Amino acid sequence: MTNFLETKEGRRIAYDLVRGKGPGVVFLGGFRSDKEGTKALALEAWAKAQGRAFLRFDYSGHGQSSGDFLDGSIGDWFADARAAIMALTEGPQVLVGSSMGGWISLLMAREYPEKVAGLVTVAAAPDFTEDGMWGDFSEDQRRALMEEGQVALPSDYSDEPYIITRRLIEDGRDRLVLRSPLSLPMPVRMLQGTADTDVPVSVATRLLDHAEGGDMRLILVKGADHRFSSPDCLKLIELAVAKVLQRVA
């Protein structure tokens, strides 16, 4: 059942919480996705079957949470995730971050390592506002963004374009994780599809090369796309979470 958490910033964060044994598992969704997605629900069903505590939630401006998506930024969504994890879970958690959620889970691991027992990333998109958006913009798009405050990009997932705001880009620069040392002392499993056109394999290998940690693996799935939601991919996510839990339980 969906409940709501009021954050100190005054945002209402929608969440679903399953009580169970720890370490719990927390799913962090992607850009413009919500807690009702295929991966979140499949992982919740797996956690229930295991008797494992599980949390999924919507960032502000996403799903059932308050706010307008266009007003949000990586910093806001990181603050939402931090508020939900700190208020709603007990002890260290295994974070499962999908796409943008992978970036946010890395921010959590960097800022609050004592709260992160392990990490599983799925097509993680660290620093995508800088490398995948600003870095690919034409001069005209950059000029429009700076002068008009936003630019529209076509979407592969909707008839409506993505509106990218100047605030999203500028705030993202304060949250980059691939430009300075990134220590991940917890077990880390990174999952990535080779047919992902949103987050190329080079992003996954860059993260693997950049991060420092003694228990870190990257698993590539030939032919898997960015959704990473086929039955086999969903099973692989569950297996990765189980492996991390074995390391930390």
C-alpha positions as CSV (number, residue, x, y, z in Angstrom):
1,M,0.0,0.0,0.0
2,T,1.3,3.4,-1.0
3,N,2.2,5.8,1.9
4,F,3.7,9.3,1.9
5,L,6.8,10.7,3.6
6,E,7.0,14.4,4.2
7,T,10.6,15.6,3.7
8,K,12.2,18.6,5.4
9,E,12.0,20.4,2.0
10,G,8.3,20.0,2.1
11,R,8.0,17.4,-0.6
12,R,5.6,14.4,-0.3
13,I,7.3,11.2,-1.3
14,A,5.2,8.3,-2.3
15,Y,6.5,4.9,-1.1
16,D,5.7,1.2,-0.7
17,L,7.4,-0.6,2.2
18,V,7.6,-4.3,2.8
19,R,8.6,-5.3,6.4
20,G,11.1,-8.2,6.7
21,K,14.6,-9.2,7.6
22,G,17.6,-7.2,7.0
23,P,19.7,-6.0,5.3
24,G,16.8,-4.6,3.4
25,V,16.7,-3.8,-0.3
26,V,15.9,-0.4,-1.8
27,F,15.0,0.1,-5.4
28,L,15.9,3.5,-6.9
29,G,14.3,4.1,-10.3
30,G,15.4,6.1,-13.3
31,F,14.8,9.4,-15.0
32,R,11.0,9.9,-15.5
33,S,10.2,6.4,-14.2
34,D,8.3,5.5,-11.1
35,K,7.9,2.8,-8.4
36,E,5.4,0.9,-10.4
37,G,7.8,-0.2,-13.1
38,T,8.6,-3.8,-14.1
39,K,11.9,-4.1,-12.3
40,A,10.6,-2.5,-9.0
41,L,7.6,-4.8,-8.8
42,A,9.5,-7.9,-9.8
43,L,12.1,-7.2,-7.1
44,E,9.5,-6.5,-4.6
45,A,7.8,-9.9,-5.3
46,W,11.2,-11.6,-4.9
47,A,11.9,-9.8,-1.6
48,K,8.5,-10.8,-0.3
49,A,9.2,-14.4,-1.2
50,Q,12.5,-14.2,0.7
51,G,11.0,-12.4,3.7
52,R,13.3,-9.5,3.0
53,A,12.6,-5.9,3.8
54,F,12.0,-3.9,0.7
55,L,11.4,-0.2,-0.2
56,R,10.4,1.4,-3.5
57,F,9.5,5.1,-3.9
58,D,8.9,7.9,-6.3
59,Y,11.2,10.9,-6.5
60,S,9.5,14.3,-6.4
61,G,7.9,15.1,-9.7
62,H,7.7,11.4,-10.5
63,G,4.8,9.0,-10.1
64,Q,2.6,9.7,-7.1
65,S,5.0,12.1,-5.3
66,S,4.4,15.8,-5.1
67,G,6.0,18.4,-7.4
68,D,6.5,19.1,-11.1
69,F,9.1,17.0,-12.9
70,L,10.5,20.1,-14.7
71,D,11.3,21.7,-11.3
72,G,13.5,18.8,-10.2
73,S,17.2,18.1,-10.4
74,I,19.7,15.4,-9.5
75,G,20.3,17.1,-6.1
76,D,16.5,17.2,-5.3
77,W,16.1,13.5,-6.2
78,F,19.2,12.5,-4.3
79,A,17.7,14.4,-1.3
80,D,14.4,12.5,-1.8
81,A,16.2,9.2,-1.9
82,R,18.3,10.1,1.2
83,A,15.1,11.1,3.1
84,A,13.3,7.9,2.2
85,I,16.2,5.6,3.0
86,M,17.1,7.3,6.3
87,A,13.5,7.6,7.6
88,L,12.0,4.3,6.4
89,T,14.8,1.7,6.6
90,E,16.7,0.1,9.5
91,G,20.4,-0.4,9.3
92,P,22.5,-0.7,6.1
93,Q,20.7,-1.4,2.9
94,V,21.4,-3.0,-0.4
95,L,20.6,-0.3,-3.0
96,V,19.5,-1.4,-6.5
97,G,19.8,1.6,-8.8
98,S,18.4,1.6,-12.3
99,S,19.8,4.2,-14.8
100,M,19.6,7.5,-13.0
101,G,18.9,5.6,-9.9
102,G,22.4,4.1,-10.4
103,W,23.9,7.6,-10.2
104,I,21.8,8.4,-7.1
105,S,22.8,5.1,-5.4
106,L,26.5,6.0,-6.0
107,L,25.9,9.4,-4.4
108,M,24.4,7.6,-1.4
109,A,27.4,5.2,-1.2
110,R,29.8,8.1,-1.4
111,E,28.1,10.3,1.1
112,Y,26.6,7.7,3.5
113,P,28.7,4.5,3.1
114,E,27.6,3.3,6.6
115,K,24.1,3.1,5.3
116,V,24.9,1.1,2.2
117,A,25.6,-2.6,2.7
118,G,25.9,-3.3,-1.0
119,L,25.2,-2.0,-4.5
120,V,23.5,-3.4,-7.6
121,T,23.4,-1.1,-10.6
122,V,21.3,-1.7,-13.7
123,A,22.4,0.3,-16.7
124,A,23.8,2.9,-14.3
125,A,23.9,6.4,-15.8
126,P,26.4,8.4,-13.6
127,D,27.0,12.0,-14.7
128,F,24.5,11.6,-17.6
129,T,23.4,15.2,-17.5
130,E,26.9,16.3,-18.3
131,D,28.2,13.5,-20.5
132,G,25.0,12.2,-22.1
133,M,23.1,15.5,-22.5
134,W,25.3,18.6,-22.4
135,G,28.2,16.8,-24.0
136,D,25.9,15.8,-26.9
137,F,24.1,19.1,-27.4
138,S,24.7,21.2,-30.5
139,E,25.8,24.8,-30.1
140,D,22.2,25.8,-30.9
141,Q,20.9,23.6,-28.2
142,R,23.4,24.8,-25.6
143,R,22.5,28.4,-26.5
144,A,18.8,27.7,-26.2
145,L,19.3,26.0,-22.9
146,M,21.3,28.9,-21.4
147,E,19.1,31.7,-22.9
148,E,15.6,30.1,-22.6
149,G,16.2,27.9,-19.7
150,Q,15.2,24.6,-21.4
151,V,15.5,22.5,-24.5
152,A,13.3,19.7,-25.9
153,L,14.8,16.3,-26.9
154,P,13.0,13.5,-28.7
155,S,12.1,10.5,-26.5
156,D,12.4,6.8,-27.4
157,Y,9.8,6.0,-24.7
158,S,7.1,8.5,-25.3
159,D,5.5,10.6,-28.0
160,E,6.2,13.7,-25.9
161,P,9.8,15.1,-25.9
162,Y,12.0,15.2,-22.9
163,I,12.3,18.8,-21.7
164,I,15.7,19.4,-20.3
165,T,16.1,22.4,-18.0
166,R,19.1,24.6,-17.4
167,R,18.8,23.8,-13.7
168,L,19.0,20.1,-14.3
169,I,22.3,20.5,-16.2
170,E,23.8,23.0,-13.8
171,D,22.8,21.1,-10.6
172,G,24.1,17.9,-12.1
173,R,27.6,19.4,-12.2
174,D,27.6,19.6,-8.4
175,R,26.8,15.8,-8.2
176,L,29.3,14.3,-10.6
177,V,30.9,11.0,-9.4
178,L,33.3,10.2,-12.2
179,R,35.5,13.3,-11.9
180,S,36.9,12.6,-8.4
181,P,37.9,9.5,-6.4
182,L,34.9,7.2,-5.7
183,S,35.4,4.7,-3.0
184,L,32.9,1.7,-2.9
185,P,34.1,-0.5,-0.1
186,M,30.9,-2.5,-0.2
187,P,30.1,-5.4,-2.6
188,V,29.1,-4.0,-6.0
189,R,27.5,-5.7,-9.0
190,M,26.9,-3.8,-12.2
191,L,24.6,-5.1,-14.8
192,Q,24.6,-3.7,-18.4
193,G,23.1,-4.6,-21.7
194,T,25.2,-4.5,-24.8
195,A,22.2,-3.2,-26.9
196,D,21.6,-0.3,-24.6
197,T,21.3,2.8,-26.8
198,D,20.7,5.2,-23.8
199,V,23.7,4.2,-21.7
200,P,26.4,2.6,-23.7
201,V,28.7,-0.1,-22.4
202,S,31.5,2.4,-22.3
203,V,29.8,4.1,-19.4
204,A,29.8,0.9,-17.4
205,T,33.4,0.2,-18.1
206,R,34.3,3.7,-17.2
207,L,32.6,3.4,-13.9
208,L,34.3,0.0,-13.2
209,D,37.7,1.5,-14.0
210,H,37.1,4.7,-12.0
211,A,35.6,3.3,-8.7
212,E,37.8,1.8,-6.0
213,G,36.7,-1.3,-4.2
214,G,37.7,-4.9,-3.5
215,D,34.5,-6.6,-4.5
216,M,33.3,-5.2,-7.7
217,R,32.0,-6.9,-10.9
218,L,30.5,-5.9,-14.2
219,I,28.2,-8.3,-15.9
220,L,27.4,-7.7,-19.6
221,V,24.3,-9.2,-21.2
222,K,24.5,-9.5,-25.0
223,G,21.5,-8.0,-26.7
224,A,19.8,-6.6,-23.6
225,D,18.5,-3.0,-24.0
226,H,18.2,-0.1,-21.5
227,R,14.9,-1.4,-20.0
228,F,16.7,-4.6,-18.9
229,S,13.3,-6.1,-18.1
230,S,13.1,-9.4,-20.0
231,P,12.4,-12.4,-17.8
232,D,16.1,-13.4,-18.0
233,C,17.3,-9.9,-17.1
234,L,14.9,-9.7,-14.1
235,K,16.2,-13.0,-12.9
236,L,19.8,-11.7,-13.2
237,I,18.9,-8.7,-11.1
238,E,17.5,-11.0,-8.4
239,L,20.6,-13.2,-8.5
240,A,22.9,-10.2,-8.3
241,V,21.0,-8.9,-5.2
242,A,21.1,-12.4,-3.7
243,K,24.9,-12.6,-4.3
244,V,25.5,-9.2,-2.6
245,L,23.3,-10.2,0.3
246,Q,25.3,-13.4,0.8
247,R,28.4,-11.2,1.1
248,V,27.0,-8.9,3.7
249,A,24.5,-11.0,5.7
